[in-house]
Amino acid sequence: MTLELLAGFRPLSTHHCVTGSLRHIYFYHDHPLSEELLLGIGGGVGFIYWHTQGTLPFLGGRANARGEFEPLVGARTGVKVEVHQTASAQKAERALLAALTAGEPVMLMVDMGFLPYFDFGGAEYHFGGHAVVVCGYDPVTRQVLIADRDGIPHPVALAQLAQARGSTYKPFPPGHAWYTFDFSGKRPPTAAEVRQAIAEQTAGMLRPPIRNLGVAGIRKAARQVLRWPDLMEEAELRAALFNVYIMIDATGGTGGGLFRYMFGRFLTEAAALTGEERFASLGQEWGTLGDRWQSVAETCQRGAEAADPRPVLAEVAPQLRALADLEENAWLRLEAVVTT
């Protein structure tokens, strides 16, 4: 046998690992919704600041957790999505190979630091919240093909994949998680579902349950970055700044601007699906927000490469404070439209 793609599978260039993986599966099952629609209909845009002992600070632009987002996307697009997780690498591999043998590509979670096609410039980097699609298998060489965000199928040994699936690096160990799909009831989202998804995201940004999330989370991040030099040695501080850059910039899978560019395009689609033209005009504001987040990313990247990374934090903090005000105003305007 040879290592080749499953019949009918097409690797796509995508933005975000989770929505990109979902789009690969949806496309394979002749349900070609855009990544932006998948992201928005699942209520996937928000903000989180998280920093626990032994991990780098995390600034993210997603809302809702693994296991919540994907089934909600499915429910609003007529697809039954189930999340599976196990502590057994053998059980996870058996489920994977059974699906591939049946001609079904498999979306699963991995630590990208263990995938051989990623190059981190010689540095060790781990992020276990990365989603990919396994789309081919050769039992002779025990290799699989992986579709990621770049449109190129990547050969990976099953042993390497098992290591990536079983990683214990925090804060997002993949836990051998994988997904199954039933497309028998597939359909486009309704106008009511689109409006509900937008309402959920506005509520999450404006009235989060804890102060690490939403606009409050952006303000907390603005305060906390000034404390980083007291909490970290220089090498860790550089890594923290680089991590912020990656989690905002398109290279980290956000579509650029901490998912704000993607959300703006979703609002344009929402206007067509709901007949509410104001969504499209408001979507342009998220392009501007994306530009401001890109400025934060560039500042952090510069700090990570500077002789002394500490002074750059005095620039990042006011950038975040200004963004908190801009985001609050934008989400309030969107909430006013979606609730009328």
PEGI-V727552 format. One line per field, one symbol per residue. psi: psi as a letter, one per 30 degrees, with the letter a starting at -180 (. if undefined). burial: 1 if it has 24 or more other C-alpha atoms within 12 Angstrom, else 0. A space follows every 10 residues. Layout:
psi: ???
burial: ???
//
This chain:
psi: lljlkkkfkj klklekeeee eeeeeeeegh iilleeeeee fghfkbkkkk jlkgllkkjl gllllkfeee eeeeegggkj kkkkklfjee eeeeeeeeee eggjlkklkl jffgkffkjg hflkkkjggk klkkglkjfe fhllkkkbfg gkkkkkkeee eeeefgkgkl gikfggklkl kjgfgkllll eeeeeeeeee eeeeeeilfl fflaeeeeee eeeefffeff fkleeeeeee eeeeeefelf fggfgkhhfe eeeeeeeeee eeffgjffee efffefeeee eeeeeeeeee eeefflejfe ffffeeeeee eeeeeeeeee eeeeeeefg.
burial: 0011110011 1101111111 1111111110 1111111111 1111111111 1000011111 1111011011 1111111110 1111100010 0110111011 0001111111 1111100000 0000111111 1111111100 0011111111 0011111101 1111111011 0111111111 1010010110 0011111111 1111111000 0111111111 1111110100 0100001111 1111111111 1111111111 1111111111 1001010111 1111111111 1111111111 1111000011 1111111111 1111111101 1111101100
//
